[in-house]
Amino acid sequence: MEKWAGLFLVAVSATGFGLMSSFARLASKLNVNLFTLLSFRFLLAFLILLAICIFTKKSFHLACKKIIIISLLGILGYAVMAYLLFSSYNYMPASIATIIFYAYPLLTYVISIISRHEDFKLSKAGILLICLFGLFISIYSGGEIEIIGLVFAFGAGLIYSLFIFISDTFIKDIPSVVSSTMICLTSGLTLLFIGISRHQVSPHVSMEGWAIITALSIASTVIPIVFFFNGVKLIGATNSAIVSIIEPITSMLFSMLFFHDVLNRMQMTGIVIVLVATISSQLNFDKRSMLNNFSN
């Protein structure tokens, strides 16, 4: 039952994260620049999460080591990852950038094998390689892609794989809402500081712009981050990374809905390959245990 709950939480999280590219494009149309969007996104999410922590009486009394790790996750991990991913949207279609970003499940698995001596499973490695093949087809099957965009999107995936691994290794015992609150604060302050130093943060945003930022904070930050941390605790880093592959589908559907993006046949084929491989990987569920769950 815990595994199913973990899968559900990570799937909801991935759906929320999949909305980011559409929110970013809507914000761009309203002349909300990248640093304004990202810094206020995280700071508003911090305020919402802080209110939840106060209401639920969560404690922030953590060991110094944990505080440092969480701060680094926010500063070096989430802030940089978000900046790279959102920047990549300027150099290629958002749906393709998201697909490139999803090289991170394989990276997470490799990191787990190297650092944790996780058992190498040929079936899981094969599934991940099939996912990469699908990504390759999607990347080279149409749409203008600049090298800098490719570097940004893949770099975001690499950083996120480290983020997942470190979260699962070092802060698993901390309530998800607490760690999420601190990560949003450090991410927001980092992006705000960088943006101000580059004169790229402006509070002069239209009402429509603030509506987009608020929606981004709730639907693509608060809910996904909290759900993801809870999901990782239940199913682990590698499985969480693999399940999150449904994000490109969410990104694609909303891009088609809001911006009338069109994916060609080869791109669709690549996405289908990735999805089929991902679903197959989650049939790691022992069939016997599934039958037992249904019978109980």
N, C-alpha and C positions, 0 to 999 in steps of 0.2 A: 504493500500500500504506500509506503514511504517513497518508493521509486516512482510510482505513478504520480504522486503529489509533486515530487521534484521535477518530473518531466513537464507537468502542467505549469508550474511556476516559471520554469525556464522558457517554455513556449510563449507564455504571456509576456514575459520580459522581452523576448526577441521580437515579438509583434510590436511592442511599444518602441523599441529601438529602431525598428524598420520604418517608423513614421518620421524619423529625424530628417531624412533627405528631403521629404516633401515640405516639412516645416522650414527647413533651411532655404529652399527655393522660394517659398511664399514670403519669407522674411526678406530675401534679396529683392524681390519685386517691390517691397515696401521700403527699400533703401535702408534696411537695418544691416549694418556691416557685421562681419564675422565676430569680432571681439565683443561688440555690444551684445550680440545674440548669445554667445556662449557664456560670457561672464554673468550676465543677468539671469540666464537660464539656470546656472548652478547656484547662484546666490538666492534666487527665489525658491529653488528646490530646497536649499538649506533651511530657509525660514519655515517652509511647510513641514519638513521633517523634524525640525526643532520643536515646533508646536506639537507634533505627534508624540515626541519623546517626553515633553513636559506633561502632556495629557495622560500618557500611559506610565508616567513616573519612572522612566528609564534612567539609569545611572551612567554618568560619564567618567566615573572614577576608574581609570584604566592604568595599567603599568606603563611606565615611561617608554619601554620598548614598543609596546602596542601603539602608543600615540605616534611615535616616530614612523612606524611602518605605515599606519593609516595616512599620515600626512604625506609621506612619499608616494603612496598610491594615488592620492589626490593631485599632488603637484607634478610628479614625473610621469605618472600613469594616465589617469583619466584626463587631465587638462591637455597634455601633449597629444594623447590619442584622439581626443575630440577635435583638437585644432587640425591635426593632420587629415583626419577623415573629412571634416567639413571643407578643408582647403582643396582636397582632391576633387570635390564636386565642381570646382571652377575649371578643371582641365579634362573632364570626361563626363558622360551621362551619369547621373546619380545612381541609377540602378546598376551600372557596370562597376562603378567605384565600390559599391556595397559588396558586389560579388568578389572583387579582388580582395577586399578586406577580409573575406571569409576564408582566406588561407589559414587563419588562426587556429581552427580546430586541429589541423595537422601539426602546427607549431606547438600547440599545447601538449599534444600527445608525445612529441619528441622531447620536450622539456621534462615531462613527467617520467619518461623512460630514463633520461640521463640523470636527473636530480633525485628521483625517488626510487629508482630501480624498479619501476613499474614493469610488470611482465609484458614482454613484447608478444602481441597476438597478431598472427599473420592476417586473420580475417579483418581485424580492425584497421591494420595498416593498409590492406587492400582496398577497403571501403574509402579510407581517406585519400588514397591515390586516385581512386575513381572520381572522388569529389574534385580533386585538383585537375583531373582531365576535363571534367565538366566546366570548371572555372576557366581553363585554357581555351576551350571552345568558345565560351561566352566572351572572353577578352578579345579574341582575334576574329570574331565573326561580324564585326560591324561597329560603326560609331567611331568618332575621332577620339584618340587616346594620346595624350602627351606623356612623355617619359616622366616628367616631374609629378604628374598626377598618379602614375603607376607607383612611383616611389612613395608618395604620400599615403596612398591607400594601403599598400603592403606594409609600410612602416607602422601604420595605425594598427594593423592586424598583429604584427609582431609584439608591439607594446601591450596590446590587449591580452595576448596569450600569456605574457608575463604577469599581467594584472590578475588574471584568473588563477594562475598557479600560486602566486604569493598570497592571494586572498584565501584560497583553500588550505594553504599550508600554515599561515601565521595568525590569521584573525578569525578562524572558524568558530571560536568559542565566544566571540563578541556578538551581542544582539545585532541583527542585520540593520535595523533602523538606526542604531547608534553609529555603526561604522559608515553607513550611507550618509548620515548627517555630517560627519566629520570630513568625509571625502568630498562632498559637495561644497563645503565651506572652503577647504584648501584649494580645490579646483577653481572655484569661483574667484577667490582672492588672487590666485596665480594669474588667471586670464585677465582679470581686471587690472592688475599691476602692469602686465605686459602691454595690454591695450592702451592704458593711460600713457605709458612711457613712449608709445609709438603714435600717440594722439589719434587713436582709432576707437575710442569708447565715447559714446554720446548718449546722454539720458533723454535727448530730444527725439523721442520716438512717438509715432502716431498711435492712436487708440487701437487701430488694427494691428500695428506692430507689437504693442504690449499684449494683445490677445494671443498673437502667435507665440510670443515668448512664454506666456503663462501656460498655454497648451503644451508647448515643448517641455516646460518644467515639470508638469504633472504627468502627461501621457508618455513622454520619452525620457524622463529622468527619475522622478520619485518612484513611480510604480515599477518600472523596469529594474532599477538598481536594487530596491528592496527585495523584489521577487527573485532576482537573479542570485543574490547572496543566499537567500533561503534555499533556493534550488540547488546551488552548489553544495550546501551542507548535506543535502539528501542524496545526490547522485554523483558527486565528485566533479573535478575540474574537466577531465577529458569528455565525459558524457555531456556535461553542460555546454561545452564548446561545440560539440557535434549537434546537439538539439537546436542550438541557436542558429543553425544554418537556415531555418525558416525565415529569418529576417529578410533575405533578398526578395522572397516572394511578396512579403508585405510591402517592401520598398517599391517593387515593380508595380504591384497593383495600384498603390496610391499615386505613383508617378503617372500611370496610365489614366487614372481617374481625374486627377487634378491638372495634369499638364499634357495629356494626350500623347505621352511617349509611346513610341511603337518599337517593339523588339522584333527583329527578324527571326526567320525559322531556325537558323543556327544558334542564335542566342537562347531561344526557347528550348532547343534540344539540350544545350549545356546546362540550363537551369533544371530541366527534368532529370538529367543524369545526376546532378548534385542532390536533388530531393530524394530520388529513389535510393541512392547510396546512403543518405542520412537515415531514412526510414529503416533500411535494412540493418544499419548499425544498432538501432535501438531495439531490434528484435534479438538483441543480446539477452533480453528477458528470457530466462529459462522457461520453456514452454510448460514444463511441469509446475513451476512456481506460479505461472499465470493461471493454470487450471486450478491449482490449489486456492488461489485468491478468489476465483470465481465460485468455487464450491463452498468456501467458508462464509 
